[in-house]
Every structure is written in C-alpha cells, then in structure tokens.
Amino acid sequence: MKKIEAIIQPFKLDEVKEALQAIGIEGMTIAEVRGHGRQKGHKEVYRGQEYTVDLLPKVKIELVVSDARVDEVTRTVVEAARTGKIGDGKIFVFEVLEAIRIRNDDRGDSVL
C-alpha cells in the first residue's frame, strides 16, 4: 500500500475530487494548509502598506491506495490539478506498512 499526499491549489479541489471519484477512489482526507515552494509568496498592498504574503493557502489531499493503483491515482491528480502555472503543487508517495480498520480490526488492503 502507498500513501499519496497531494498539495494543490484550493480552487482545484473539486476537480481533483471528482476525477478521483470517477476512477473509483472515494476515501480521502482533505486539509487546508499554508505554505510555499520556489515562488516564496508574493507582495500585496493593504491600506497603502505593502506586505509580503509568504505562506500561501493550499489544500492537502491524503489517500492510501494499493500499490497497483499508484500510477493511475497520481496521473489523475496531476491532470486534474494542473494549470501550467507556478504554484500548482506537489505529490508525495510514501510506503504504508499496515492499515487497520478500527471498527472491526480488518487489516491490509481490505481496509481500503
């Protein structure tokens, strides 16, 4: 099993969710986060004062999938989240050693 974490632009969340549901992925965790990559934020003017906004709003999507579906899921996220502009986000893939359903102690891929 693999855990996929995708950091994306907030306005792309619905498109990514719909694309994942279209390929049969339903379980996911979504969190509003803040951060920056290479762009290091931007400057804004508020009431005549210039401010540097260096932590930009993003959305983090976390999901665990079987090893066989990793490429399909990451490709789907990339296609749905891409705008072609800086700040589109990143995807990270981690190894998951075990998954356990708390309700009935199921383990492994059956939990997904």
Biopython code that builds the backbone (N, CA, C, O; Angstrom):
import numpy as np
from Bio.PDB.StructureBuilder import StructureBuilder

atoms = [
    (1, "MET", "N", (0.842, -1.182, 0.000)),
    (1, "MET", "CA", (0.000, 0.000, 0.000)),
    (1, "MET", "C", (0.884, 1.241, 0.000)),
    (1, "MET", "O", (2.014, 1.224, 0.487)),
    (2, "LYS", "N", (0.341, 2.310, -0.556)),
    (2, "LYS", "CA", (1.053, 3.580, -0.616)),
    (2, "LYS", "C", (0.136, 4.696, -0.123)),
    (2, "LYS", "O", (-1.074, 4.675, -0.349)),
    (3, "LYS", "N", (0.739, 5.664, 0.553)),
    (3, "LYS", "CA", (0.017, 6.872, 0.944)),
    (3, "LYS", "C", (0.422, 7.957, -0.042)),
    (3, "LYS", "O", (1.609, 8.188, -0.275)),
    (4, "ILE", "N", (-0.567, 8.615, -0.614)),
    (4, "ILE", "CA", (-0.319, 9.700, -1.562)),
    (4, "ILE", "C", (-0.760, 10.996, -0.895)),
    (4, "ILE", "O", (-1.901, 11.120, -0.450)),
    (5, "GLU", "N", (0.150, 11.954, -0.831)),
    (5, "GLU", "CA", (-0.168, 13.294, -0.338)),
    (5, "GLU", "C", (-0.007, 14.250, -1.505)),
    (5, "GLU", "O", (1.052, 14.314, -2.129)),
    (6, "ALA", "N", (-1.053, 14.982, -1.792)),
    (6, "ALA", "CA", (-1.019, 15.962, -2.875)),
    (6, "ALA", "C", (-1.305, 17.335, -2.296)),
    (6, "ALA", "O", (-2.312, 17.529, -1.615)),
    (7, "ILE", "N", (-0.427, 18.286, -2.564)),
    (7, "ILE", "CA", (-0.620, 19.679, -2.174)),
    (7, "ILE", "C", (-1.028, 20.415, -3.448)),
    (7, "ILE", "O", (-0.266, 20.466, -4.414)),
    (8, "ILE", "N", (-2.238, 20.986, -3.445)),
    (8, "ILE", "CA", (-2.772, 21.593, -4.670)),
    (8, "ILE", "C", (-3.346, 22.980, -4.393)),
    (8, "ILE", "O", (-3.488, 23.390, -3.241)),
    (9, "GLN", "N", (-3.670, 23.683, -5.457)),
    (9, "GLN", "CA", (-4.346, 24.972, -5.341)),
    (9, "GLN", "C", (-5.771, 24.741, -4.828)),
    (9, "GLN", "O", (-6.431, 23.799, -5.266)),
    (10, "PRO", "N", (-6.254, 25.581, -3.909)),
    (10, "PRO", "CA", (-7.599, 25.368, -3.351)),
    (10, "PRO", "C", (-8.710, 25.338, -4.397)),
    (10, "PRO", "O", (-9.659, 24.568, -4.253)),
    (11, "PHE", "N", (-8.616, 26.153, -5.442)),
    (11, "PHE", "CA", (-9.697, 26.209, -6.426)),
    (11, "PHE", "C", (-9.751, 24.970, -7.313)),
    (11, "PHE", "O", (-10.697, 24.813, -8.085)),
    (12, "LYS", "N", (-8.754, 24.081, -7.220)),
    (12, "LYS", "CA", (-8.737, 22.853, -8.000)),
    (12, "LYS", "C", (-9.282, 21.654, -7.219)),
    (12, "LYS", "O", (-9.349, 20.550, -7.758)),
    (13, "LEU", "N", (-9.670, 21.856, -5.962)),
    (13, "LEU", "CA", (-10.102, 20.745, -5.116)),
    (13, "LEU", "C", (-11.286, 19.990, -5.709)),
    (13, "LEU", "O", (-11.246, 18.761, -5.784)),
    (14, "ASP", "N", (-12.318, 20.673, -6.124)),
    (14, "ASP", "CA", (-13.499, 19.984, -6.651)),
    (14, "ASP", "C", (-13.167, 19.160, -7.893)),
    (14, "ASP", "O", (-13.653, 18.040, -8.044)),
    (15, "GLU", "N", (-12.346, 19.707, -8.774)),
    (15, "GLU", "CA", (-11.959, 18.970, -9.980)),
    (15, "GLU", "C", (-11.188, 17.697, -9.631)),
    (15, "GLU", "O", (-11.417, 16.638, -10.214)),
    (16, "VAL", "N", (-10.269, 17.820, -8.667)),
    (16, "VAL", "CA", (-9.466, 16.660, -8.265)),
    (16, "VAL", "C", (-10.358, 15.613, -7.600)),
    (16, "VAL", "O", (-10.249, 14.425, -7.903)),
    (17, "LYS", "N", (-11.239, 16.044, -6.699)),
    (17, "LYS", "CA", (-12.150, 15.111, -6.032)),
    (17, "LYS", "C", (-13.021, 14.368, -7.040)),
    (17, "LYS", "O", (-13.164, 13.148, -6.955)),
    (18, "GLU", "N", (-13.597, 15.087, -7.985)),
    (18, "GLU", "CA", (-14.447, 14.473, -8.996)),
    (18, "GLU", "C", (-13.660, 13.494, -9.872)),
    (18, "GLU", "O", (-14.162, 12.423, -10.215)),
    (19, "ALA", "N", (-12.433, 13.862, -10.231)),
    (19, "ALA", "CA", (-11.603, 12.981, -11.052)),
    (19, "ALA", "C", (-11.252, 11.700, -10.291)),
    (19, "ALA", "O", (-11.249, 10.616, -10.874)),
    (20, "LEU", "N", (-10.958, 11.818, -9.002)),
    (20, "LEU", "CA", (-10.645, 10.635, -8.199)),
    (20, "LEU", "C", (-11.881, 9.754, -8.026)),
    (20, "LEU", "O", (-11.784, 8.529, -8.099)),
    (21, "GLN", "N", (-13.023, 10.361, -7.800)),
    (21, "GLN", "CA", (-14.253, 9.579, -7.668)),
    (21, "GLN", "C", (-14.589, 8.864, -8.976)),
    (21, "GLN", "O", (-15.130, 7.758, -8.957)),
    (22, "ALA", "N", (-14.274, 9.485, -10.103)),
    (22, "ALA", "CA", (-14.547, 8.885, -11.410)),
    (22, "ALA", "C", (-13.737, 7.607, -11.642)),
    (22, "ALA", "O", (-14.159, 6.738, -12.406)),
    (23, "ILE", "N", (-12.578, 7.487, -10.990)),
    (23, "ILE", "CA", (-11.776, 6.261, -11.129)),
    (23, "ILE", "C", (-11.965, 5.325, -9.940)),
    (23, "ILE", "O", (-11.224, 4.354, -9.787)),
    (24, "GLY", "N", (-12.965, 5.621, -9.092)),
    (24, "GLY", "CA", (-13.308, 4.710, -8.006)),
    (24, "GLY", "C", (-12.614, 4.954, -6.681)),
    (24, "GLY", "O", (-12.672, 4.106, -5.790)),
    (25, "ILE", "N", (-11.955, 6.101, -6.533)),
    (25, "ILE", "CA", (-11.308, 6.441, -5.268)),
    (25, "ILE", "C", (-12.285, 7.286, -4.466)),
    (25, "ILE", "O", (-12.672, 8.373, -4.896)),
    (26, "GLU", "N", (-12.683, 6.790, -3.306)),
    (26, "GLU", "CA", (-13.660, 7.512, -2.504)),
    (26, "GLU", "C", (-13.116, 7.960, -1.163)),
    (26, "GLU", "O", (-13.523, 9.006, -0.657)),
    (27, "GLY", "N", (-12.208, 7.198, -0.576)),
    (27, "GLY", "CA", (-11.680, 7.553, 0.740)),
    (27, "GLY", "C", (-10.513, 8.511, 0.627)),
    (27, "GLY", "O", (-9.503, 8.199, -0.004)),
    (28, "MET", "N", (-10.650, 9.672, 1.233)),
    (28, "MET", "CA", (-9.563, 10.652, 1.230)),
    (28, "MET", "C", (-9.727, 11.586, 2.410)),
    (28, "MET", "O", (-10.825, 11.750, 2.940)),
    (29, "THR", "N", (-8.636, 12.191, 2.812)),
    (29, "THR", "CA", (-8.651, 13.200, 3.859)),
    (29, "THR", "C", (-8.187, 14.501, 3.237)),
    (29, "THR", "O", (-7.208, 14.531, 2.490)),
    (30, "ILE", "N", (-8.899, 15.585, 3.550)),
    (30, "ILE", "CA", (-8.576, 16.877, 2.958)),
    (30, "ILE", "C", (-8.365, 17.886, 4.078)),
    (30, "ILE", "O", (-9.162, 17.968, 5.013)),
    (31, "ALA", "N", (-7.278, 18.656, 3.974)),
    (31, "ALA", "CA", (-6.982, 19.678, 4.983)),
    (31, "ALA", "C", (-6.563, 20.968, 4.295)),
    (31, "ALA", "O", (-5.884, 20.950, 3.269)),
    (32, "GLU", "N", (-6.979, 22.083, 4.877)),
    (32, "GLU", "CA", (-6.499, 23.377, 4.395)),
    (32, "GLU", "C", (-5.154, 23.631, 5.063)),
    (32, "GLU", "O", (-5.032, 23.555, 6.286)),
    (33, "VAL", "N", (-4.151, 23.933, 4.251)),
    (33, "VAL", "CA", (-2.801, 24.166, 4.756)),
    (33, "VAL", "C", (-2.257, 25.456, 4.157)),
    (33, "VAL", "O", (-2.872, 26.042, 3.266)),
    (34, "ARG", "N", (-1.115, 25.892, 4.644)),
    (34, "ARG", "CA", (-0.448, 27.080, 4.112)),
    (34, "ARG", "C", (1.020, 26.735, 3.892)),
    (34, "ARG", "O", (1.611, 25.971, 4.656)),
    (35, "GLY", "N", (1.592, 27.298, 2.856)),
    (35, "GLY", "CA", (2.999, 27.024, 2.590)),
    (35, "GLY", "C", (3.467, 27.723, 1.327)),
    (35, "GLY", "O", (2.729, 28.482, 0.699)),
    (36, "HIS", "N", (4.709, 27.445, 0.976)),
    (36, "HIS", "CA", (5.240, 27.973, -0.283)),
    (36, "HIS", "C", (6.353, 27.084, -0.777)),
    (36, "HIS", "O", (6.989, 26.363, -0.009)),
    (37, "GLY", "N", (6.573, 27.147, -2.050)),
    (37, "GLY", "CA", (7.667, 26.432, -2.688)),
    (37, "GLY", "C", (8.656, 27.448, -3.215)),
    (37, "GLY", "O", (9.063, 28.368, -2.505)),
    (38, "ARG", "N", (9.034, 27.271, -4.458)),
    (38, "ARG", "CA", (10.016, 28.166, -5.061)),
    (38, "ARG", "C", (9.524, 29.600, -5.210)),
    (38, "ARG", "O", (10.330, 30.529, -5.193)),
    (39, "GLN", "N", (8.200, 29.799, -5.358)),
    (39, "GLN", "CA", (7.709, 31.155, -5.609)),
    (39, "GLN", "C", (7.843, 32.041, -4.372)),
    (39, "GLN", "O", (7.846, 33.266, -4.497)),
    (40, "LYS", "N", (7.952, 31.455, -3.194)),
    (40, "LYS", "CA", (8.181, 32.180, -1.937)),
    (40, "LYS", "C", (7.141, 33.273, -1.666)),
    (40, "LYS", "O", (7.453, 34.273, -1.020)),
    (41, "GLY", "N", (5.929, 33.095, -2.147)),
    (41, "GLY", "CA", (4.859, 34.043, -1.848)),
    (41, "GLY", "C", (4.820, 35.203, -2.823)),
    (41, "GLY", "O", (5.380, 35.145, -3.917)),
    (42, "HIS", "N", (4.134, 36.273, -2.388)),
    (42, "HIS", "CA", (4.006, 37.461, -3.224)),
    (42, "HIS", "C", (3.751, 38.667, -2.338)),
    (42, "HIS", "O", (3.552, 38.534, -1.130)),
    (43, "LYS", "N", (3.759, 39.842, -2.947)),
    (43, "LYS", "CA", (3.515, 41.076, -2.200)),
    (43, "LYS", "C", (2.094, 41.563, -2.475)),
    (43, "LYS", "O", (1.589, 41.464, -3.593)),
    (44, "GLU", "N", (1.467, 42.091, -1.428)),
    (44, "GLU", "CA", (0.140, 42.678, -1.558)),
    (44, "GLU", "C", (0.140, 44.042, -0.888)),
    (44, "GLU", "O", (0.941, 44.308, 0.008)),
    (45, "VAL", "N", (-0.769, 44.905, -1.336)),
    (45, "VAL", "CA", (-0.907, 46.229, -0.721)),
    (45, "VAL", "C", (-2.245, 46.261, 0.005)),
    (45, "VAL", "O", (-3.287, 45.946, -0.571)),
    (46, "TYR", "N", (-2.201, 46.652, 1.292)),
    (46, "TYR", "CA", (-3.404, 46.761, 2.101)),
    (46, "TYR", "C", (-3.351, 48.082, 2.843)),
    (46, "TYR", "O", (-2.444, 48.326, 3.638)),
    (47, "ARG", "N", (-4.341, 48.940, 2.572)),
    (47, "ARG", "CA", (-4.417, 50.273, 3.181)),
    (47, "ARG", "C", (-3.112, 51.055, 3.006)),
    (47, "ARG", "O", (-2.616, 51.696, 3.932)),
    (48, "GLY", "N", (-2.588, 50.980, 1.810)),
    (48, "GLY", "CA", (-1.403, 51.753, 1.483)),
    (48, "GLY", "C", (-0.086, 51.148, 1.926)),
    (48, "GLY", "O", (0.972, 51.682, 1.593)),
    (49, "GLN", "N", (-0.117, 50.064, 2.657)),
    (49, "GLN", "CA", (1.106, 49.400, 3.122)),
    (49, "GLN", "C", (1.356, 48.140, 2.293)),
    (49, "GLN", "O", (0.422, 47.409, 1.962)),
    (50, "GLU", "N", (2.602, 47.901, 1.967)),
    (50, "GLU", "CA", (2.954, 46.710, 1.215)),
    (50, "GLU", "C", (3.332, 45.590, 2.187)),
    (50, "GLU", "O", (4.124, 45.795, 3.107)),
    (51, "TYR", "N", (2.755, 44.406, 1.972)),
    (51, "TYR", "CA", (3.020, 43.253, 2.823)),
    (51, "TYR", "C", (3.492, 42.088, 1.964)),
    (51, "TYR", "O", (3.063, 41.924, 0.822)),
    (52, "THR", "N", (4.374, 41.292, 2.531)),
    (52, "THR", "CA", (4.800, 40.077, 1.865)),
    (52, "THR", "C", (3.973, 38.927, 2.399)),
    (52, "THR", "O", (3.970, 38.656, 3.600)),
    (53, "VAL", "N", (3.272, 38.253, 1.504)),
    (53, "VAL", "CA", (2.491, 37.082, 1.868)),
    (53, "VAL", "C", (3.331, 35.878, 1.469)),
    (53, "VAL", "O", (3.377, 35.504, 0.298)),
    (54, "ASP", "N", (4.001, 35.268, 2.458)),
    (54, "ASP", "CA", (4.936, 34.193, 2.114)),
    (54, "ASP", "C", (4.386, 32.796, 2.387)),
    (54, "ASP", "O", (5.006, 31.809, 1.992)),
    (55, "LEU", "N", (3.247, 32.692, 3.046)),
    (55, "LEU", "CA", (2.605, 31.395, 3.240)),
    (55, "LEU", "C", (1.254, 31.432, 2.527)),
    (55, "LEU", "O", (0.297, 32.043, 3.002)),
    (56, "LEU", "N", (1.204, 30.776, 1.396)),
    (56, "LEU", "CA", (0.022, 30.822, 0.544)),
    (56, "LEU", "C", (-0.953, 29.697, 0.902)),
    (56, "LEU", "O", (-0.524, 28.612, 1.295)),
    (57, "PRO", "N", (-2.251, 29.945, 0.772)),
    (57, "PRO", "CA", (-3.227, 28.896, 1.069)),
    (57, "PRO", "C", (-3.158, 27.774, 0.031)),
    (57, "PRO", "O", (-3.102, 28.024, -1.173)),
    (58, "LYS", "N", (-3.164, 26.545, 0.519)),
    (58, "LYS", "CA", (-3.155, 25.347, -0.328)),
    (58, "LYS", "C", (-4.112, 24.340, 0.294)),
    (58, "LYS", "O", (-4.617, 24.548, 1.397)),
    (59, "VAL", "N", (-4.355, 23.251, -0.420)),
    (59, "VAL", "CA", (-5.156, 22.147, 0.094)),
    (59, "VAL", "C", (-4.297, 20.894, 0.022)),
    (59, "VAL", "O", (-3.630, 20.642, -0.982)),
    (60, "LYS", "N", (-4.320, 20.106, 1.104)),
    (60, "LYS", "CA", (-3.592, 18.834, 1.111)),
    (60, "LYS", "C", (-4.607, 17.699, 1.069)),
    (60, "LYS", "O", (-5.511, 17.624, 1.901)),
    (61, "ILE", "N", (-4.442, 16.822, 0.089)),
    (61, "ILE", "CA", (-5.276, 15.637, -0.052)),
    (61, "ILE", "C", (-4.410, 14.435, 0.307)),
    (61, "ILE", "O", (-3.313, 14.265, -0.226)),
    (62, "GLU", "N", (-4.914, 13.608, 1.211)),
    (62, "GLU", "CA", (-4.197, 12.396, 1.608)),
    (62, "GLU", "C", (-5.079, 11.199, 1.306)),
    (62, "GLU", "O", (-6.267, 11.199, 1.627)),
    (63, "LEU", "N", (-4.493, 10.170, 0.683)),
    (63, "LEU", "CA", (-5.227, 8.943, 0.444)),
    (63, "LEU", "C", (-4.269, 7.777, 0.428)),
    (63, "LEU", "O", (-3.089, 7.926, 0.108)),
    (64, "VAL", "N", (-4.789, 6.609, 0.779)),
    (64, "VAL", "CA", (-3.994, 5.384, 0.765)),
    (64, "VAL", "C", (-4.608, 4.467, -0.281)),
    (64, "VAL", "O", (-5.816, 4.234, -0.293)),
    (65, "VAL", "N", (-3.748, 3.947, -1.165)),
    (65, "VAL", "CA", (-4.205, 3.086, -2.253)),
    (65, "VAL", "C", (-3.318, 1.855, -2.342)),
    (65, "VAL", "O", (-2.216, 1.829, -1.792)),
    (66, "SER", "N", (-3.806, 0.837, -3.038)),
    (66, "SER", "CA", (-2.983, -0.351, -3.265)),
    (66, "SER", "C", (-1.835, 0.022, -4.203)),
    (66, "SER", "O", (-1.930, 0.972, -4.980)),
    (67, "ASP", "N", (-0.755, -0.744, -4.114)),
    (67, "ASP", "CA", (0.420, -0.470, -4.949)),
    (67, "ASP", "C", (0.067, -0.409, -6.438)),
    (67, "ASP", "O", (0.641, 0.384, -7.184)),
    (68, "ALA", "N", (-0.865, -1.239, -6.860)),
    (68, "ALA", "CA", (-1.221, -1.324, -8.273)),
    (68, "ALA", "C", (-1.894, -0.057, -8.795)),
    (68, "ALA", "O", (-1.909, 0.174, -10.005)),
    (69, "ARG", "N", (-2.448, 0.766, -7.909)),
    (69, "ARG", "CA", (-3.199, 1.949, -8.355)),
    (69, "ARG", "C", (-2.420, 3.253, -8.237)),
    (69, "ARG", "O", (-2.951, 4.307, -8.587)),
    (70, "VAL", "N", (-1.192, 3.220, -7.761)),
    (70, "VAL", "CA", (-0.436, 4.449, -7.514)),
    (70, "VAL", "C", (-0.276, 5.287, -8.771)),
    (70, "VAL", "O", (-0.560, 6.485, -8.751)),
    (71, "ASP", "N", (0.170, 4.686, -9.856)),
    (71, "ASP", "CA", (0.388, 5.454, -11.089)),
    (71, "ASP", "C", (-0.912, 6.061, -11.613)),
    (71, "ASP", "O", (-0.934, 7.216, -12.036)),
    (72, "GLU", "N", (-1.981, 5.289, -11.586)),
    (72, "GLU", "CA", (-3.277, 5.771, -12.063)),
    (72, "GLU", "C", (-3.759, 6.957, -11.220)),
    (72, "GLU", "O", (-4.241, 7.951, -11.763)),
    (73, "VAL", "N", (-3.626, 6.849, -9.894)),
    (73, "VAL", "CA", (-4.094, 7.912, -9.000)),
    (73, "VAL", "C", (-3.241, 9.166, -9.143)),
    (73, "VAL", "O", (-3.780, 10.269, -9.230)),
    (74, "THR", "N", (-1.928, 9.016, -9.169)),
    (74, "THR", "CA", (-1.073, 10.206, -9.293)),
    (74, "THR", "C", (-1.278, 10.888, -10.645)),
    (74, "THR", "O", (-1.293, 12.117, -10.722)),
    (75, "ARG", "N", (-1.433, 10.107, -11.699)),
    (75, "ARG", "CA", (-1.691, 10.684, -13.025)),
    (75, "ARG", "C", (-3.016, 11.454, -13.030)),
    (75, "ARG", "O", (-3.112, 12.532, -13.616)),
    (76, "THR", "N", (-4.024, 10.897, -12.382)),
    (76, "THR", "CA", (-5.336, 11.550, -12.306)),
    (76, "THR", "C", (-5.243, 12.876, -11.556)),
    (76, "THR", "O", (-5.818, 13.875, -11.987)),
    (77, "VAL", "N", (-4.525, 12.887, -10.441)),
    (77, "VAL", "CA", (-4.367, 14.127, -9.663)),
    (77, "VAL", "C", (-3.619, 15.171, -10.475)),
    (77, "VAL", "O", (-4.024, 16.333, -10.514)),
    (78, "VAL", "N", (-2.538, 14.770, -11.121)),
    (78, "VAL", "CA", (-1.755, 15.712, -11.929)),
    (78, "VAL", "C", (-2.620, 16.332, -13.026)),
    (78, "VAL", "O", (-2.608, 17.548, -13.214)),
    (79, "GLU", "N", (-3.360, 15.509, -13.738)),
    (79, "GLU", "CA", (-4.180, 16.021, -14.833)),
    (79, "GLU", "C", (-5.285, 16.959, -14.339)),
    (79, "GLU", "O", (-5.593, 17.954, -14.995)),
    (80, "ALA", "N", (-5.878, 16.646, -13.189)),
    (80, "ALA", "CA", (-6.981, 17.460, -12.676)),
    (80, "ALA", "C", (-6.497, 18.740, -11.994)),
    (80, "ALA", "O", (-7.210, 19.744, -11.990)),
    (81, "ALA", "N", (-5.303, 18.715, -11.422)),
    (81, "ALA", "CA", (-4.821, 19.863, -10.640)),
    (81, "ALA", "C", (-3.962, 20.835, -11.445)),
    (81, "ALA", "O", (-3.733, 21.961, -11.004)),
    (82, "ARG", "N", (-3.489, 20.424, -12.603)),
    (82, "ARG", "CA", (-2.538, 21.236, -13.372)),
    (82, "ARG", "C", (-3.198, 22.459, -13.998)),
    (82, "ARG", "O", (-4.243, 22.364, -14.641)),
    (83, "THR", "N", (-2.555, 23.618, -13.791)),
    (83, "THR", "CA", (-2.936, 24.839, -14.503)),
    (83, "THR", "C", (-1.824, 25.247, -15.459)),
    (83, "THR", "O", (-2.049, 26.011, -16.398)),
    (84, "GLY", "N", (-0.618, 24.729, -15.211)),
    (84, "GLY", "CA", (0.528, 25.098, -16.026)),
    (84, "GLY", "C", (1.274, 26.302, -15.491)),
    (84, "GLY", "O", (2.238, 26.762, -16.104)),
    (85, "LYS", "N", (0.834, 26.817, -14.345)),
    (85, "LYS", "CA", (1.475, 27.989, -13.743)),
    (85, "LYS", "C", (2.206, 27.594, -12.478)),
    (85, "LYS", "O", (1.933, 26.546, -11.894)),
    (86, "ILE", "N", (3.128, 28.429, -12.061)),
    (86, "ILE", "CA", (3.871, 28.180, -10.837)),
    (86, "ILE", "C", (2.904, 28.090, -9.656)),
    (86, "ILE", "O", (1.930, 28.840, -9.583)),
    (87, "GLY", "N", (3.179, 27.179, -8.746)),
    (87, "GLY", "CA", (2.333, 27.017, -7.569)),
    (87, "GLY", "C", (1.267, 25.954, -7.715)),
    (87, "GLY", "O", (0.391, 25.849, -6.857)),
    (88, "ASP", "N", (1.312, 25.151, -8.788)),
    (88, "ASP", "CA", (0.317, 24.092, -8.970)),
    (88, "ASP", "C", (0.372, 23.047, -7.858)),
    (88, "ASP", "O", (-0.648, 22.436, -7.540)),
    (89, "GLY", "N", (1.538, 22.834, -7.266)),
    (89, "GLY", "CA", (1.637, 21.917, -6.136)),
    (89, "GLY", "C", (2.586, 20.771, -6.368)),
    (89, "GLY", "O", (3.364, 20.756, -7.322)),
    (90, "LYS", "N", (2.499, 19.795, -5.457)),
    (90, "LYS", "CA", (3.388, 18.640, -5.491)),
    (90, "LYS", "C", (2.621, 17.409, -5.027)),
    (90, "LYS", "O", (1.591, 17.511, -4.360)),
    (91, "ILE", "N", (3.151, 16.238, -5.398)),
    (91, "ILE", "CA", (2.621, 14.962, -4.927)),
    (91, "ILE", "C", (3.777, 14.194, -4.296)),
    (91, "ILE", "O", (4.876, 14.127, -4.848)),
    (92, "PHE", "N", (3.504, 13.615, -3.127)),
    (92, "PHE", "CA", (4.483, 12.791, -2.423)),
    (92, "PHE", "C", (3.871, 11.406, -2.226)),
    (92, "PHE", "O", (2.687, 11.285, -1.909)),
    (93, "VAL", "N", (4.683, 10.359, -2.416)),
    (93, "VAL", "CA", (4.211, 8.987, -2.263)),
    (93, "VAL", "C", (5.060, 8.311, -1.185)),
    (93, "VAL", "O", (6.290, 8.335, -1.236)),
    (94, "PHE", "N", (4.373, 7.705, -0.203)),
    (94, "PHE", "CA", (5.029, 7.044, 0.927)),
    (94, "PHE", "C", (4.606, 5.585, 0.998)),
    (94, "PHE", "O", (3.506, 5.227, 0.577)),
    (95, "GLU", "N", (5.473, 4.758, 1.524)),
    (95, "GLU", "CA", (5.151, 3.355, 1.790)),
    (95, "GLU", "C", (4.290, 3.280, 3.049)),
    (95, "GLU", "O", (4.572, 3.952, 4.042)),
    (96, "VAL", "N", (3.239, 2.462, 3.004)),
    (96, "VAL", "CA", (2.389, 2.227, 4.169)),
    (96, "VAL", "C", (2.602, 0.782, 4.606)),
    (96, "VAL", "O", (2.362, -0.147, 3.834)),
    (97, "LEU", "N", (3.047, 0.598, 5.827)),
    (97, "LEU", "CA", (3.343, -0.740, 6.323)),
    (97, "LEU", "C", (2.093, -1.513, 6.724)),
    (97, "LEU", "O", (2.036, -2.730, 6.548)),
    (98, "GLU", "N", (1.102, -0.825, 7.255)),
    (98, "GLU", "CA", (-0.098, -1.503, 7.739)),
    (98, "GLU", "C", (-1.264, -0.535, 7.756)),
    (98, "GLU", "O", (-1.085, 0.658, 7.998)),
    (99, "ALA", "N", (-2.447, -1.043, 7.503)),
    (99, "ALA", "CA", (-3.678, -0.272, 7.640)),
    (99, "ALA", "C", (-4.647, -1.116, 8.459)),
    (99, "ALA", "O", (-4.787, -2.315, 8.215)),
    (100, "ILE", "N", (-5.310, -0.501, 9.421)),
    (100, "ILE", "CA", (-6.207, -1.224, 10.319)),
    (100, "ILE", "C", (-7.517, -0.461, 10.421)),
    (100, "ILE", "O", (-7.527, 0.733, 10.720)),
    (101, "ARG", "N", (-8.623, -1.154, 10.170)),
    (101, "ARG", "CA", (-9.942, -0.551, 10.361)),
    (101, "ARG", "C", (-10.285, -0.696, 11.836)),
    (101, "ARG", "O", (-10.349, -1.809, 12.356)),
    (102, "ILE", "N", (-10.501, 0.409, 12.499)),
    (102, "ILE", "CA", (-10.746, 0.406, 13.938)),
    (102, "ILE", "C", (-12.024, -0.346, 14.291)),
    (102, "ILE", "O", (-12.054, -1.075, 15.283)),
    (103, "ARG", "N", (-13.069, -0.183, 13.503)),
    (103, "ARG", "CA", (-14.381, -0.768, 13.822)),
    (103, "ARG", "C", (-14.330, -2.269, 14.046)),
    (103, "ARG", "O", (-14.928, -2.771, 14.998)),
    (104, "ASN", "N", (-13.610, -3.012, 13.164)),
    (104, "ASN", "CA", (-13.642, -4.467, 13.276)),
    (104, "ASN", "C", (-12.272, -5.126, 13.182)),
    (104, "ASN", "O", (-12.179, -6.347, 13.052)),
    (105, "ASP", "N", (-11.216, -4.335, 13.244)),
    (105, "ASP", "CA", (-9.837, -4.839, 13.242)),
    (105, "ASP", "C", (-9.427, -5.487, 11.915)),
    (105, "ASP", "O", (-8.488, -6.283, 11.889)),
    (106, "ASP", "N", (-10.121, -5.156, 10.801)),
    (106, "ASP", "CA", (-9.664, -5.607, 9.486)),
    (106, "ASP", "C", (-8.282, -5.009, 9.242)),
    (106, "ASP", "O", (-7.962, -3.929, 9.739)),
    (107, "ARG", "N", (-7.463, -5.733, 8.461)),
    (107, "ARG", "CA", (-6.101, -5.273, 8.195)),
    (107, "ARG", "C", (-5.745, -5.427, 6.713)),
    (107, "ARG", "O", (-6.308, -6.259, 6.001)),
    (108, "GLY", "N", (-4.799, -4.601, 6.275)),
    (108, "GLY", "CA", (-4.288, -4.713, 4.913)),
    (108, "GLY", "C", (-5.146, -4.019, 3.877)),
    (108, "GLY", "O", (-5.874, -3.075, 4.182)),
    (109, "ASP", "N", (-5.049, -4.505, 2.632)),
    (109, "ASP", "CA", (-5.759, -3.882, 1.503)),
    (109, "ASP", "C", (-7.273, -3.882, 1.668)),
    (109, "ASP", "O", (-7.949, -3.020, 1.106)),
    (110, "SER", "N", (-7.815, -4.821, 2.421)),
    (110, "SER", "CA", (-9.277, -4.872, 2.602)),
    (110, "SER", "C", (-9.805, -3.632, 3.327)),
    (110, "SER", "O", (-10.991, -3.316, 3.236)),
    (111, "VAL", "N", (-8.940, -2.941, 4.035)),
    (111, "VAL", "CA", (-9.333, -1.724, 4.752)),
    (111, "VAL", "C", (-9.637, -0.604, 3.766)),
    (111, "VAL", "O", (-10.472, 0.260, 4.035)),
    (112, "LEU", "N", (-8.963, -0.621, 2.637)),
    (112, "LEU", "CA", (-9.120, 0.449, 1.662)),
    (112, "LEU", "C", (-10.479, 0.381, 1.011)),
    (112, "LEU", "O", (-10.795, 1.208, 0.156)),
]
sb = StructureBuilder()
sb.init_structure("model")
sb.init_model(0)
sb.init_chain("A")
sb.init_seg("    ")
for serial, (resi, resn, name, xyz) in enumerate(atoms, 1):
    if name == "N":
        sb.init_residue(resn, " ", resi, " ")
    sb.init_atom(name, np.array(xyz, "f"), 0.0, 1.0, " ", f" {name:<3s}", serial, name[0])
structure = sb.get_structure()
